[in-house]
């Protein structure tokens, strides 16, 4: 079954499903689990892309020639 809902209709239905499942005394009951499964089908959370990793900054090593310090003799 496929139901075409407008954004306003979907929002209203999601709010009602949230209200029902939030105040129910038996939040682990099959009834509430079913309502939560229906809610998940109506409004899928957008897939978020992982943040790009920052480029690694390496500390200069003892043999790094780019930053020579004058040596005293």
Residue, then its C-alpha position, 0 to 999 in steps of 0.5 A: x500500500x502506498x499513501x500519498x501525503x502532503x507535507x502538512x498531512x505527514x507532519x500532522x500524522x507524525x505529531x499524532x504518532x509521537x503524542x500517542x507513543x510518548x504518553x503511553x504507559x506501556x511504551x514497549x508494547x506491540x501496539x507502540x512498537x507498531x506505531x513507531x515502525x509506521x512512523x519510521x516509514x512515513x518520515x525517513x531521516x536524511x542520510x548524513x554524510x560523514x564530515x571530511x577528516x581534517x588533514x593530518x599535521x605532522x610534527x617535525x622530526x629530529x631529522x627534518x631538514x626544513x627547519x635547521x637551527x644553528x648549532x653552536x660548537 
